[in-house]
Amino acid sequence: MKNGLVVKDNALMNASYNLEVTEQRLILLAIINARETGQGITSDSRLEIHASDYANQFNVAKETAYEALKNAVNNLFERQFSFKEETKKGVGIVRSRWVSRIKYIDDAAILEITFAPDVVPLITRLEEHFTSYQIKQVAQLTSKYAIRLYEMLIAWRATGKVPQIDLSDFRNKLGVSDDEYTAMNNFKSRVLEPSIKQVNEHTDITVTYEQHKKGRTISGFSFKFKQKQQAIKVET
C-alpha cells in the first residue's frame, strides 16, 4: 500500500448498500490494490489482500485481521449493491454483487478477490465523475454508517454542501434496512449523530446537518462541511 488513495466513480460513492465495517475496509483495500497494479484490472483480475496490510492500515491486532479476511469469504460474496446508470435510453437502476470470486488462503493469511464486472469500470475507468480520498481518513471510523457518510459528503467537496437528501434515499445509501431504526429519534441517536461525531473526530472534515420537514414529519437532511485547518496545511 504505497499512498493508500481510494478512488471511486461517483455512481459508486452514491450507491446503496449495506456492508459491515470489515467488509467496507476490505473493498477499500482491494480498490487501492487495483490502482497500484499500474496496469488496470479486468473482471478476471485476482487482487490479493494480506492480513498484515489490514492490520497495519486499520491498527488492529493480526488475529482480528485474520478473522476479518476469513469471514469475508462467505459474507462478502453474498453482498450486493445498487446504483444509477445513465444510458441513451434513460437512467436505470443496476443491481450487482461486489465480487464474482473470492478465496481465503489460510496458511498465507491472504484474501484473493475478483471484482464483479459492474464494479470494475467504477473503480478503474475514471474520467471526470469521480471522488478520491486517502484511506487513512476512514481508518479510525468504527461505524459502517460513518464510513458511508464520509464518502457521501466528500463527493461534494468542491462546494462543501450536500443538498437535501430524501430520507428514504439517505437511509438506503447508508445501508439502513427498512425495518431498522424506523423511529426518527432512534435513527438520529443510533445512526446519524454517532456517525457525524466519528467523522468530526477522526477525519479531515467537520460536518453539521439540517433537517427538513413536510408538515411535522422529517423528510430529509442536508449537510455542510469544511476542511479542517490541520488538513489544509498538510495538503499545501
Secondary structure, DSSP 8 states (H G I E B T S, - for coil): --S-EEEEEHHHHT-EE---HHHHHHHHHHHHHHHHTSS---TT--EEEEHHHHHHHHT--HHHHHHHHHHHHHHHHH-EEEEEEEETTEEEEEEEESEEEEEEETTTTEEEEEE-TTTHHHHSS-SSSEEEEEGGGTTT---HHHHHHHHHHHTTTTTTEEEEEEHHHHHHHHT--TTSS-SHHHHIIIIIHHHHHHHHHHSSEEEEEEEEEETTEEEEEEEEEEE-HHHHHHH-
